[in-house]
Amino acid sequence: MIIPGANRRTVRFKLPHSSLYIVPSVIALVLLGFFVTIYFMNTRSHQTRNSMQQAFDGQERQLVDQITHKTSEIEQLQSDLIDLAQQADEFKVKLEEIKKLDHVIELMSQPENINGTSKKLSSSAPLKGSNLDVGGSDVPVTSQEVSSLVSDTKQGLFSLVDDINALLDHLTESEAKIKEANRIASITPTLWPIASHSITSGFGIRIDPFTFKPSMHTGYDLDGELNDPVYVTAAGKVIEVGYDDEHGNHIIVDHSRGIETEYMHLNKMLVKRGESVTKGQQIGLVGSTGRSTGSHLHYEVHKSGVPIDPKPYLITDRKDERK
Ligand SMILES: [Zn+2]
């Protein structure tokens, strides 16, 4: 026992013998617990860092994949856009061809204006043709160039739609004109009424075969054989079917617009009064009835009730018009 201050009052502790082992053991255990805790915390933070790093790596890979995918999508869209622009150009070329055809149709619907000035559709600037020989260096396009191509293509397509609408209107107009032209053609006498083109007496003053005095001959005498078919020279309506001593069996057809045709000296008449006839329809047979010296057809064209020279109306054969 050591006593540092001998004058001071001594305090006595009585410790059991076993405390000499217990206290150091407790201290050692506390220290061990502390180090073990530090170790586990360290390990845990390392694991967390690793897992965070892995998650980050995974996200980065995903983003790179997404960017690659988007880039290829953009490239595909650009390539589609270029295709679309080329198709729009080809479409323009075709539209120009259709416009030319439309112009031809318009001319056909107005045969009298074939050398005149007819309205033309506005024609676009000359278009570049397709060029199969390609080459050159591969320069990537900028986003400005792509957006400019988008804008040009959009504008081009809008103007194509406008052109197509104008063309449709014009074609509808032409269709109506053609229908009208066909109607006029069908009601205008243009056929030879019989197969024979042999004219035995023309229009005008002649010596009458019965009186041998000058007289006015108001039609054409065509030299046909007995019972040769007689065809109506335009579509119309039969307004007279009859017989008299002068005209013999005769038919008058009204073609509207003030035009009538008359067929005389027929041997037989094959239509009735009031009947509608089509251009080139057989209406009778050649004969020599009435004031006639032999089988022939006397053919007349009347304009506003007055006989006129039929010559300008004898243009085509029936077989040419009915192919
Ligand atoms: Zn005659």
Residues whose N, C-alpha, C, O or C-beta is under 5 A from the ligand:
A	BS01	ZN	Y220 D221 H298
